[in-house]
């Protein structure tokens, strides 16, 4: 089970780097404001990853309780 968790964490981190962890602003001192597009992408990705994690957890539990 621990291996499955690590895989999910790594997948989520890679997805975040490709989708969200991109600087929405230029180089310099702040304050910086996140754009609505950035916030929308971050929320969408988070919702997808939580749904996938829930499905994976349900499978693990179902398999263990058989």
CHARMM internal coordinates of N, CA and C (Angstrom, degrees):
IC EDIT
DIST 1 N 1 CA 1.4604
DIST 1 CA 1 C 1.5279
ANGL 1 N 1 CA 1 C 110.86
DIST 1 C 2 N 1.3278
ANGL 1 CA 1 C 2 N 118.19
DIHE 1 N 1 CA 1 C 2 N -39.44
DIST 2 N 2 CA 1.4675
ANGL 1 C 2 N 2 CA 121.08
DIHE 1 CA 1 C 2 N 2 CA -178.86
DIST 2 CA 2 C 1.5205
ANGL 2 N 2 CA 2 C 111.25
DIHE 1 C 2 N 2 CA 2 C -61.32
DIST 2 C 3 N 1.3385
ANGL 2 CA 2 C 3 N 116.40
DIHE 2 N 2 CA 2 C 3 N -36.02
DIST 3 N 3 CA 1.4599
ANGL 2 C 3 N 3 CA 119.78
DIHE 2 CA 2 C 3 N 3 CA 178.19
DIST 3 CA 3 C 1.5165
ANGL 3 N 3 CA 3 C 112.13
DIHE 2 C 3 N 3 CA 3 C -63.45
DIST 3 C 4 N 1.3281
ANGL 3 CA 3 C 4 N 115.89
DIHE 3 N 3 CA 3 C 4 N -38.77
DIST 4 N 4 CA 1.4644
ANGL 3 C 4 N 4 CA 120.25
DIHE 3 CA 3 C 4 N 4 CA 178.20
DIST 4 CA 4 C 1.5135
ANGL 4 N 4 CA 4 C 111.46
DIHE 3 C 4 N 4 CA 4 C -63.70
DIST 4 C 5 N 1.3135
ANGL 4 CA 4 C 5 N 116.31
DIHE 4 N 4 CA 4 C 5 N -38.05
DIST 5 N 5 CA 1.4572
ANGL 4 C 5 N 5 CA 120.54
DIHE 4 CA 4 C 5 N 5 CA 179.71
DIST 5 CA 5 C 1.5252
ANGL 5 N 5 CA 5 C 109.79
DIHE 4 C 5 N 5 CA 5 C -65.50
DIST 5 C 6 N 1.3252
ANGL 5 CA 5 C 6 N 116.42
DIHE 5 N 5 CA 5 C 6 N -44.90
DIST 6 N 6 CA 1.4632
ANGL 5 C 6 N 6 CA 120.65
DIHE 5 CA 5 C 6 N 6 CA 179.33
DIST 6 CA 6 C 1.5116
ANGL 6 N 6 CA 6 C 112.51
DIHE 5 C 6 N 6 CA 6 C -60.72
DIST 6 C 7 N 1.3368
ANGL 6 CA 6 C 7 N 116.06
DIHE 6 N 6 CA 6 C 7 N -39.45
DIST 7 N 7 CA 1.4659
ANGL 6 C 7 N 7 CA 120.10
DIHE 6 CA 6 C 7 N 7 CA 178.53
DIST 7 CA 7 C 1.5240
ANGL 7 N 7 CA 7 C 110.05
DIHE 6 C 7 N 7 CA 7 C -63.49
DIST 7 C 8 N 1.3249
ANGL 7 CA 7 C 8 N 116.49
DIHE 7 N 7 CA 7 C 8 N -44.67
DIST 8 N 8 CA 1.4637
ANGL 7 C 8 N 8 CA 120.84
DIHE 7 CA 7 C 8 N 8 CA 179.65
DIST 8 CA 8 C 1.5172
ANGL 8 N 8 CA 8 C 112.31
DIHE 7 C 8 N 8 CA 8 C -63.10
DIST 8 C 9 N 1.3170
ANGL 8 CA 8 C 9 N 115.96
DIHE 8 N 8 CA 8 C 9 N -39.20
DIST 9 N 9 CA 1.4654
ANGL 8 C 9 N 9 CA 119.86
DIHE 8 CA 8 C 9 N 9 CA 178.73
DIST 9 CA 9 C 1.5222
ANGL 9 N 9 CA 9 C 109.92
DIHE 8 C 9 N 9 CA 9 C -64.79
DIST 9 C 10 N 1.3272
ANGL 9 CA 9 C 10 N 116.59
DIHE 9 N 9 CA 9 C 10 N -45.79
DIST 10 N 10 CA 1.4643
ANGL 9 C 10 N 10 CA 120.28
DIHE 9 CA 9 C 10 N 10 CA -179.45
DIST 10 CA 10 C 1.5253
ANGL 10 N 10 CA 10 C 111.11
DIHE 9 C 10 N 10 CA 10 C -63.52
DIST 10 C 11 N 1.3357
ANGL 10 CA 10 C 11 N 116.66
DIHE 10 N 10 CA 10 C 11 N -42.45
DIST 11 N 11 CA 1.4639
ANGL 10 C 11 N 11 CA 120.38
DIHE 10 CA 10 C 11 N 11 CA 177.46
DIST 11 CA 11 C 1.5305
ANGL 11 N 11 CA 11 C 111.03
DIHE 10 C 11 N 11 CA 11 C -60.30
DIST 11 C 12 N 1.3167
ANGL 11 CA 11 C 12 N 116.33
DIHE 11 N 11 CA 11 C 12 N -44.39
DIST 12 N 12 CA 1.4643
ANGL 11 C 12 N 12 CA 120.36
DIHE 11 CA 11 C 12 N 12 CA -179.50
DIST 12 CA 12 C 1.5238
ANGL 12 N 12 CA 12 C 110.87
DIHE 11 C 12 N 12 CA 12 C -64.14
DIST 12 C 13 N 1.3212
ANGL 12 CA 12 C 13 N 116.74
DIHE 12 N 12 CA 12 C 13 N -40.42
DIST 13 N 13 CA 1.4576
ANGL 12 C 13 N 13 CA 120.57
DIHE 12 CA 12 C 13 N 13 CA 179.55
DIST 13 CA 13 C 1.5282
ANGL 13 N 13 CA 13 C 110.65
DIHE 12 C 13 N 13 CA 13 C -64.27
DIST 13 C 14 N 1.3308
ANGL 13 CA 13 C 14 N 116.73
DIHE 13 N 13 CA 13 C 14 N -43.95
DIST 14 N 14 CA 1.4667
ANGL 13 C 14 N 14 CA 120.15
DIHE 13 CA 13 C 14 N 14 CA 179.14
DIST 14 CA 14 C 1.5299
ANGL 14 N 14 CA 14 C 110.64
DIHE 13 C 14 N 14 CA 14 C -64.35
DIST 14 C 15 N 1.3215
ANGL 14 CA 14 C 15 N 117.12
DIHE 14 N 14 CA 14 C 15 N -42.18
DIST 15 N 15 CA 1.4670
ANGL 14 C 15 N 15 CA 120.72
DIHE 14 CA 14 C 15 N 15 CA 178.43
DIST 15 CA 15 C 1.5216
ANGL 15 N 15 CA 15 C 110.80
DIHE 14 C 15 N 15 CA 15 C -62.36
DIST 15 C 16 N 1.3224
ANGL 15 CA 15 C 16 N 116.29
DIHE 15 N 15 CA 15 C 16 N -41.40
DIST 16 N 16 CA 1.4631
ANGL 15 C 16 N 16 CA 120.37
DIHE 15 CA 15 C 16 N 16 CA 179.38
DIST 16 CA 16 C 1.5298
ANGL 16 N 16 CA 16 C 110.94
DIHE 15 C 16 N 16 CA 16 C -65.08
DIST 16 C 17 N 1.3215
ANGL 16 CA 16 C 17 N 117.28
DIHE 16 N 16 CA 16 C 17 N -40.78
DIST 17 N 17 CA 1.4768
ANGL 16 C 17 N 17 CA 119.77
DIHE 16 CA 16 C 17 N 17 CA 179.03
DIST 17 CA 17 C 1.5164
ANGL 17 N 17 CA 17 C 110.87
DIHE 16 C 17 N 17 CA 17 C -62.60
DIST 17 C 18 N 1.3240
ANGL 17 CA 17 C 18 N 117.16
DIHE 17 N 17 CA 17 C 18 N -36.76
DIST 18 N 18 CA 1.4656
ANGL 17 C 18 N 18 CA 120.61
DIHE 17 CA 17 C 18 N 18 CA -178.15
DIST 18 CA 18 C 1.5197
ANGL 18 N 18 CA 18 C 112.69
DIHE 17 C 18 N 18 CA 18 C -79.04
DIST 18 C 19 N 1.3147
ANGL 18 CA 18 C 19 N 116.89
DIHE 18 N 18 CA 18 C 19 N -29.61
DIST 19 N 19 CA 1.4602
ANGL 18 C 19 N 19 CA 120.88
DIHE 18 CA 18 C 19 N 19 CA -172.60
DIST 19 CA 19 C 1.5170
ANGL 19 N 19 CA 19 C 114.27
DIHE 18 C 19 N 19 CA 19 C -105.56
DIST 19 C 20 N 1.3222
ANGL 19 CA 19 C 20 N 116.82
DIHE 19 N 19 CA 19 C 20 N -45.24
DIST 20 N 20 CA 1.4575
ANGL 19 C 20 N 20 CA 120.72
DIHE 19 CA 19 C 20 N 20 CA -168.31
DIST 20 CA 20 C 1.5206
ANGL 20 N 20 CA 20 C 113.54
DIHE 19 C 20 N 20 CA 20 C -113.16
DIST 20 C 21 N 1.3098
ANGL 20 CA 20 C 21 N 118.33
DIHE 20 N 20 CA 20 C 21 N -41.24
DIST 21 N 21 CA 1.4641
ANGL 20 C 21 N 21 CA 120.70
DIHE 20 CA 20 C 21 N 21 CA -174.12
DIST 21 CA 21 C 1.5224
ANGL 21 N 21 CA 21 C 111.65
DIHE 20 C 21 N 21 CA 21 C -76.46
DIST 21 C 22 N 1.2814
ANGL 21 CA 21 C 22 N 114.62
DIHE 21 N 21 CA 21 C 22 N 52.19
DIST 22 N 22 CA 1.4547
ANGL 21 C 22 N 22 CA 121.92
DIHE 21 CA 21 C 22 N 22 CA 175.01
DIST 22 CA 22 C 1.5181
ANGL 22 N 22 CA 22 C 106.13
DIHE 21 C 22 N 22 CA 22 C -119.70
DIST 22 C 23 N 1.2737
ANGL 22 CA 22 C 23 N 116.45
DIHE 22 N 22 CA 22 C 23 N 134.09
DIST 23 N 23 CA 1.4591
ANGL 22 C 23 N 23 CA 120.25
DIHE 22 CA 22 C 23 N 23 CA -176.46
DIST 23 CA 23 C 1.5263
ANGL 23 N 23 CA 23 C 110.42
DIHE 22 C 23 N 23 CA 23 C -64.77
DIST 23 C 24 N 1.3085
ANGL 23 CA 23 C 24 N 117.66
DIHE 23 N 23 CA 23 C 24 N 119.99
DIST 24 N 24 CA 1.4642
ANGL 23 C 24 N 24 CA 120.61
DIHE 23 CA 23 C 24 N 24 CA 178.94
DIST 24 CA 24 C 1.5268
ANGL 24 N 24 CA 24 C 112.13
DIHE 23 C 24 N 24 CA 24 C -85.43
DIST 24 C 25 N 1.3069
ANGL 24 CA 24 C 25 N 116.88
DIHE 24 N 24 CA 24 C 25 N 2.30
DIST 25 N 25 CA 1.4612
ANGL 24 C 25 N 25 CA 121.47
DIHE 24 CA 24 C 25 N 25 CA -175.78
DIST 25 CA 25 C 1.5192
ANGL 25 N 25 CA 25 C 109.29
DIHE 24 C 25 N 25 CA 25 C -134.02
DIST 25 C 26 N 1.2849
ANGL 25 CA 25 C 26 N 117.86
DIHE 25 N 25 CA 25 C 26 N 172.98
DIST 26 N 26 CA 1.4546
ANGL 25 C 26 N 26 CA 122.64
DIHE 25 CA 25 C 26 N 26 CA 179.89
DIST 26 CA 26 C 1.5199
ANGL 26 N 26 CA 26 C 112.02
DIHE 25 C 26 N 26 CA 26 C -83.72
DIST 26 C 27 N 1.3095
ANGL 26 CA 26 C 27 N 115.01
DIHE 26 N 26 CA 26 C 27 N 178.43
DIST 27 N 27 CA 1.4578
ANGL 26 C 27 N 27 CA 121.30
DIHE 26 CA 26 C 27 N 27 CA 178.63
DIST 27 CA 27 C 1.5207
ANGL 27 N 27 CA 27 C 108.79
DIHE 26 C 27 N 27 CA 27 C -76.67
DIST 27 C 28 N 1.3066
ANGL 27 CA 27 C 28 N 117.77
DIHE 27 N 27 CA 27 C 28 N 143.52
DIST 28 N 28 CA 1.4547
ANGL 27 C 28 N 28 CA 121.70
DIHE 27 CA 27 C 28 N 28 CA 177.27
DIST 28 CA 28 C 1.5090
ANGL 28 N 28 CA 28 C 111.27
DIHE 27 C 28 N 28 CA 28 C 145.29
DIST 28 C 29 N 1.3036
ANGL 28 CA 28 C 29 N 114.84
DIHE 28 N 28 CA 28 C 29 N -179.30
DIST 29 N 29 CA 1.4590
ANGL 28 C 29 N 29 CA 119.88
DIHE 28 CA 28 C 29 N 29 CA 177.37
DIST 29 CA 29 C 1.5181
ANGL 29 N 29 CA 29 C 108.71
DIHE 28 C 29 N 29 CA 29 C -82.54
DIST 29 C 30 N 1.2517
ANGL 29 CA 29 C 30 N 120.41
DIHE 29 N 29 CA 29 C 30 N 154.39
DIST 30 N 30 CA 1.4693
ANGL 29 C 30 N 30 CA 124.39
DIHE 29 CA 29 C 30 N 30 CA -177.36
DIST 30 CA 30 C 1.5030
ANGL 30 N 30 CA 30 C 112.26
DIHE 29 C 30 N 30 CA 30 C -76.07
DIST 30 C 31 N 1.2729
ANGL 30 CA 30 C 31 N 118.73
DIHE 30 N 30 CA 30 C 31 N -161.99
DIST 31 N 31 CA 1.4544
ANGL 30 C 31 N 31 CA 123.76
DIHE 30 CA 30 C 31 N 31 CA 2.89
DIST 31 CA 31 C 1.5284
ANGL 31 N 31 CA 31 C 111.19
DIHE 30 C 31 N 31 CA 31 C -75.73
DIST 31 C 32 N 1.3221
ANGL 31 CA 31 C 32 N 116.25
DIHE 31 N 31 CA 31 C 32 N 148.94
DIST 32 N 32 CA 1.4509
ANGL 31 C 32 N 32 CA 122.21
DIHE 31 CA 31 C 32 N 32 CA 179.97
DIST 32 CA 32 C 1.5171
ANGL 32 N 32 CA 32 C 108.96
DIHE 31 C 32 N 32 CA 32 C -112.45
DIST 32 C 33 N 1.2933
ANGL 32 CA 32 C 33 N 115.60
DIHE 32 N 32 CA 32 C 33 N 148.43
DIST 33 N 33 CA 1.4614
ANGL 32 C 33 N 33 CA 121.88
DIHE 32 CA 32 C 33 N 33 CA 178.36
DIST 33 CA 33 C 1.5182
ANGL 33 N 33 CA 33 C 108.24
DIHE 32 C 33 N 33 CA 33 C -117.10
DIST 33 C 34 N 1.3220
ANGL 33 CA 33 C 34 N 117.04
DIHE 33 N 33 CA 33 C 34 N 134.81
DIST 34 N 34 CA 1.4484
ANGL 33 C 34 N 34 CA 121.00
DIHE 33 CA 33 C 34 N 34 CA 175.05
DIST 34 CA 34 C 1.5150
ANGL 34 N 34 CA 34 C 108.88
DIHE 33 C 34 N 34 CA 34 C -81.36
DIST 34 C 35 N 1.3198
ANGL 34 CA 34 C 35 N 115.66
DIHE 34 N 34 CA 34 C 35 N 138.28
DIST 35 N 35 CA 1.4567
ANGL 34 C 35 N 35 CA 119.83
DIHE 34 CA 34 C 35 N 35 CA 179.80
DIST 35 CA 35 C 1.5254
ANGL 35 N 35 CA 35 C 109.99
DIHE 34 C 35 N 35 CA 35 C -76.08
DIST 35 C 36 N 1.3094
ANGL 35 CA 35 C 36 N 115.92
DIHE 35 N 35 CA 35 C 36 N 160.66
DIST 36 N 36 CA 1.4627
ANGL 35 C 36 N 36 CA 120.27
DIHE 35 CA 35 C 36 N 36 CA 177.05
DIST 36 CA 36 C 1.5207
ANGL 36 N 36 CA 36 C 109.91
DIHE 35 C 36 N 36 CA 36 C -63.53
DIST 36 C 37 N 1.3119
ANGL 36 CA 36 C 37 N 117.78
DIHE 36 N 36 CA 36 C 37 N -36.95
DIST 37 N 37 CA 1.4628
ANGL 36 C 37 N 37 CA 121.59
DIHE 36 CA 36 C 37 N 37 CA 177.74
DIST 37 CA 37 C 1.5239
ANGL 37 N 37 CA 37 C 110.59
DIHE 36 C 37 N 37 CA 37 C -60.41
DIST 37 C 38 N 1.3115
ANGL 37 CA 37 C 38 N 117.18
DIHE 37 N 37 CA 37 C 38 N -44.32
DIST 38 N 38 CA 1.4646
ANGL 37 C 38 N 38 CA 122.37
DIHE 37 CA 37 C 38 N 38 CA 178.51
DIST 38 CA 38 C 1.5242
ANGL 38 N 38 CA 38 C 110.25
DIHE 37 C 38 N 38 CA 38 C -60.60
DIST 38 C 39 N 1.3249
ANGL 38 CA 38 C 39 N 116.07
DIHE 38 N 38 CA 38 C 39 N -46.72
DIST 39 N 39 CA 1.4642
ANGL 38 C 39 N 39 CA 120.35
DIHE 38 CA 38 C 39 N 39 CA -179.11
DIST 39 CA 39 C 1.5312
ANGL 39 N 39 CA 39 C 111.08
DIHE 38 C 39 N 39 CA 39 C -63.13
DIST 39 C 40 N 1.3257
ANGL 39 CA 39 C 40 N 116.70
DIHE 39 N 39 CA 39 C 40 N -40.35
DIST 40 N 40 CA 1.4606
ANGL 39 C 40 N 40 CA 121.25
DIHE 39 CA 39 C 40 N 40 CA -179.92
DIST 40 CA 40 C 1.5225
ANGL 40 N 40 CA 40 C 110.62
DIHE 39 C 40 N 40 CA 40 C -64.79
DIST 40 C 41 N 1.3286
ANGL 40 CA 40 C 41 N 117.09
DIHE 40 N 40 CA 40 C 41 N -44.97
DIST 41 N 41 CA 1.4658
ANGL 40 C 41 N 41 CA 120.55
DIHE 40 CA 40 C 41 N 41 CA 178.57
DIST 41 CA 41 C 1.5214
ANGL 41 N 41 CA 41 C 111.00
DIHE 40 C 41 N 41 CA 41 C -62.25
DIST 41 C 42 N 1.3200
ANGL 41 CA 41 C 42 N 116.90
DIHE 41 N 41 CA 41 C 42 N -42.49
DIST 42 N 42 CA 1.4624
ANGL 41 C 42 N 42 CA 121.14
DIHE 41 CA 41 C 42 N 42 CA -179.49
DIST 42 CA 42 C 1.5280
ANGL 42 N 42 CA 42 C 110.64
DIHE 41 C 42 N 42 CA 42 C -63.79
DIST 42 C 43 N 1.3045
ANGL 42 CA 42 C 43 N 117.09
DIHE 42 N 42 CA 42 C 43 N -44.00
DIST 43 N 43 CA 1.4681
ANGL 42 C 43 N 43 CA 120.67
DIHE 42 CA 42 C 43 N 43 CA -179.33
DIST 43 CA 43 C 1.5237
ANGL 43 N 43 CA 43 C 111.40
DIHE 42 C 43 N 43 CA 43 C -66.62
DIST 43 C 44 N 1.3233
ANGL 43 CA 43 C 44 N 116.52
DIHE 43 N 43 CA 43 C 44 N -43.15
DIST 44 N 44 CA 1.4625
ANGL 43 C 44 N 44 CA 120.85
DIHE 43 CA 43 C 44 N 44 CA 179.48
DIST 44 CA 44 C 1.5227
ANGL 44 N 44 CA 44 C 110.60
DIHE 43 C 44 N 44 CA 44 C -60.55
DIST 44 C 45 N 1.3180
ANGL 44 CA 44 C 45 N 116.58
DIHE 44 N 44 CA 44 C 45 N -46.38
DIST 45 N 45 CA 1.4565
ANGL 44 C 45 N 45 CA 120.60
DIHE 44 CA 44 C 45 N 45 CA 178.93
DIST 45 CA 45 C 1.5252
ANGL 45 N 45 CA 45 C 110.83
DIHE 44 C 45 N 45 CA 45 C -62.39
DIST 45 C 46 N 1.3160
ANGL 45 CA 45 C 46 N 116.94
DIHE 45 N 45 CA 45 C 46 N -44.37
DIST 46 N 46 CA 1.4671
ANGL 45 C 46 N 46 CA 120.46
DIHE 45 CA 45 C 46 N 46 CA 179.87
DIST 46 CA 46 C 1.5277
ANGL 46 N 46 CA 46 C 111.20
DIHE 45 C 46 N 46 CA 46 C -60.90
DIST 46 C 47 N 1.3154
ANGL 46 CA 46 C 47 N 117.39
DIHE 46 N 46 CA 46 C 47 N -42.62
DIST 47 N 47 CA 1.4624
ANGL 46 C 47 N 47 CA 120.97
DIHE 46 CA 46 C 47 N 47 CA 179.46
DIST 47 CA 47 C 1.5292
ANGL 47 N 47 CA 47 C 111.06
DIHE 46 C 47 N 47 CA 47 C -63.74
DIST 47 C 48 N 1.3307
ANGL 47 CA 47 C 48 N 116.99
DIHE 47 N 47 CA 47 C 48 N -41.00
DIST 48 N 48 CA 1.4614
ANGL 47 C 48 N 48 CA 121.12
DIHE 47 CA 47 C 48 N 48 CA 178.41
DIST 48 CA 48 C 1.5235
ANGL 48 N 48 CA 48 C 111.11
DIHE 47 C 48 N 48 CA 48 C -64.29
DIST 48 C 49 N 1.3226
ANGL 48 CA 48 C 49 N 116.45
DIHE 48 N 48 CA 48 C 49 N -43.55
DIST 49 N 49 CA 1.4623
ANGL 48 C 49 N 49 CA 120.46
DIHE 48 CA 48 C 49 N 49 CA -177.42
DIST 49 CA 49 C 1.5325
ANGL 49 N 49 CA 49 C 111.13
DIHE 48 C 49 N 49 CA 49 C -68.78
DIST 49 C 50 N 1.3305
ANGL 49 CA 49 C 50 N 117.55
DIHE 49 N 49 CA 49 C 50 N -37.32
DIST 50 N 50 CA 1.4709
ANGL 49 C 50 N 50 CA 120.77
DIHE 49 CA 49 C 50 N 50 CA 177.88
DIST 50 CA 50 C 1.5323
ANGL 50 N 50 CA 50 C 109.81
DIHE 49 C 50 N 50 CA 50 C -66.31
DIST 50 C 51 N 1.3242
ANGL 50 CA 50 C 51 N 117.11
DIHE 50 N 50 CA 50 C 51 N -41.63
DIST 51 N 51 CA 1.4648
ANGL 50 C 51 N 51 CA 120.55
DIHE 50 CA 50 C 51 N 51 CA 178.66
DIST 51 CA 51 C 1.5260
ANGL 51 N 51 CA 51 C 110.56
DIHE 50 C 51 N 51 CA 51 C -62.78
DIST 51 C 52 N 1.3166
ANGL 51 CA 51 C 52 N 117.39
DIHE 51 N 51 CA 51 C 52 N -43.38
DIST 52 N 52 CA 1.4567
ANGL 51 C 52 N 52 CA 121.18
DIHE 51 CA 51 C 52 N 52 CA 178.71
DIST 52 CA 52 C 1.5243
ANGL 52 N 52 CA 52 C 111.07
DIHE 51 C 52 N 52 CA 52 C -64.94
DIST 52 C 53 N 1.3189
ANGL 52 CA 52 C 53 N 116.94
DIHE 52 N 52 CA 52 C 53 N -42.39
DIST 53 N 53 CA 1.4628
ANGL 52 C 53 N 53 CA 120.47
DIHE 52 CA 52 C 53 N 53 CA 178.14
DIST 53 CA 53 C 1.5299
ANGL 53 N 53 CA 53 C 110.79
DIHE 52 C 53 N 53 CA 53 C -61.46
DIST 53 C 54 N 1.3117
ANGL 53 CA 53 C 54 N 116.80
DIHE 53 N 53 CA 53 C 54 N -40.79
DIST 54 N 54 CA 1.4627
ANGL 53 C 54 N 54 CA 120.85
DIHE 53 CA 53 C 54 N 54 CA 178.16
DIST 54 CA 54 C 1.5181
ANGL 54 N 54 CA 54 C 111.90
DIHE 53 C 54 N 54 CA 54 C -63.18
DIST 54 C 55 N 1.3307
ANGL 54 CA 54 C 55 N 116.86
DIHE 54 N 54 CA 54 C 55 N -42.75
DIST 55 N 55 CA 1.4620
ANGL 54 C 55 N 55 CA 121.10
DIHE 54 CA 54 C 55 N 55 CA 178.46
DIST 55 CA 55 C 1.5257
ANGL 55 N 55 CA 55 C 110.80
DIHE 54 C 55 N 55 CA 55 C -64.42
DIST 55 C 56 N 1.3116
ANGL 55 CA 55 C 56 N 116.60
DIHE 55 N 55 CA 55 C 56 N -41.59
DIST 56 N 56 CA 1.4624
ANGL 55 C 56 N 56 CA 120.19
DIHE 55 CA 55 C 56 N 56 CA 178.75
DIST 56 CA 56 C 1.5243
ANGL 56 N 56 CA 56 C 111.07
DIHE 55 C 56 N 56 CA 56 C -65.68
DIST 56 C 57 N 1.3150
ANGL 56 CA 56 C 57 N 117.22
DIHE 56 N 56 CA 56 C 57 N -41.91
DIST 57 N 57 CA 1.4559
ANGL 56 C 57 N 57 CA 120.73
DIHE 56 CA 56 C 57 N 57 CA 178.66
DIST 57 CA 57 C 1.5222
ANGL 57 N 57 CA 57 C 110.23
DIHE 56 C 57 N 57 CA 57 C -63.79
DIST 57 C 58 N 1.3198
ANGL 57 CA 57 C 58 N 117.44
DIHE 57 N 57 CA 57 C 58 N -42.19
DIST 58 N 58 CA 1.4661
ANGL 57 C 58 N 58 CA 121.08
DIHE 57 CA 57 C 58 N 58 CA 178.44
DIST 58 CA 58 C 1.5224
ANGL 58 N 58 CA 58 C 110.51
DIHE 57 C 58 N 58 CA 58 C -60.12
DIST 58 C 59 N 1.3166
ANGL 58 CA 58 C 59 N 117.59
DIHE 58 N 58 CA 58 C 59 N -41.63
DIST 59 N 59 CA 1.4659
ANGL 58 C 59 N 59 CA 120.86
DIHE 58 CA 58 C 59 N 59 CA 178.56
DIST 59 CA 59 C 1.5196
ANGL 59 N 59 CA 59 C 110.91
DIHE 58 C 59 N 59 CA 59 C -63.54
DIST 59 C 60 N 1.3127
ANGL 59 CA 59 C 60 N 117.10
DIHE 59 N 59 CA 59 C 60 N -45.04
DIST 60 N 60 CA 1.4684
ANGL 59 C 60 N 60 CA 120.67
DIHE 59 CA 59 C 60 N 60 CA 179.39
DIST 60 CA 60 C 1.5263
ANGL 60 N 60 CA 60 C 109.87
DIHE 59 C 60 N 60 CA 60 C -60.20
DIST 60 C 61 N 1.3247
ANGL 60 CA 60 C 61 N 116.93
DIHE 60 N 60 CA 60 C 61 N -47.15
DIST 61 N 61 CA 1.4679
ANGL 60 C 61 N 61 CA 120.52
DIHE 60 CA 60 C 61 N 61 CA -179.70
DIST 61 CA 61 C 1.5178
ANGL 61 N 61 CA 61 C 111.79
DIHE 60 C 61 N 61 CA 61 C -63.50
DIST 61 C 62 N 1.3216
ANGL 61 CA 61 C 62 N 116.70
DIHE 61 N 61 CA 61 C 62 N -43.96
DIST 62 N 62 CA 1.4609
ANGL 61 C 62 N 62 CA 120.16
DIHE 61 CA 61 C 62 N 62 CA 179.01
DIST 62 CA 62 C 1.5209
ANGL 62 N 62 CA 62 C 111.39
DIHE 61 C 62 N 62 CA 62 C -61.99
DIST 62 C 63 N 1.3239
ANGL 62 CA 62 C 63 N 116.71
DIHE 62 N 62 CA 62 C 63 N -42.96
DIST 63 N 63 CA 1.4603
ANGL 62 C 63 N 63 CA 120.98
DIHE 62 CA 62 C 63 N 63 CA 178.71
DIST 63 CA 63 C 1.5224
ANGL 63 N 63 CA 63 C 111.55
DIHE 62 C 63 N 63 CA 63 C -63.13
DIST 63 C 64 N 1.3130
ANGL 63 CA 63 C 64 N 117.41
DIHE 63 N 63 CA 63 C 64 N -40.45
DIST 64 N 64 CA 1.4738
ANGL 63 C 64 N 64 CA 121.75
DIHE 63 CA 63 C 64 N 64 CA -178.30
DIST 64 CA 64 C 1.5277
ANGL 64 N 64 CA 64 C 112.22
DIHE 63 C 64 N 64 CA 64 C -73.31
DIST 64 C 65 N 1.3166
ANGL 64 CA 64 C 65 N 117.37
DIHE 64 N 64 CA 64 C 65 N -28.38
DIST 65 N 65 CA 1.4676
ANGL 64 C 65 N 65 CA 120.42
DIHE 64 CA 64 C 65 N 65 CA -176.23
DIST 65 CA 65 C 1.5134
ANGL 65 N 65 CA 65 C 113.58
DIHE 64 C 65 N 65 CA 65 C -92.11
DIST 65 C 66 N 1.3104
ANGL 65 CA 65 C 66 N 118.11
DIHE 65 N 65 CA 65 C 66 N 3.27
DIST 66 N 66 CA 1.4667
ANGL 65 C 66 N 66 CA 121.10
DIHE 65 CA 65 C 66 N 66 CA 178.84
DIST 66 CA 66 C 1.5017
ANGL 66 N 66 CA 66 C 110.24
DIHE 65 C 66 N 66 CA 66 C -73.53
END
COOR INIT
IC SEED 1 N 1 CA 1 C
IC BUILD
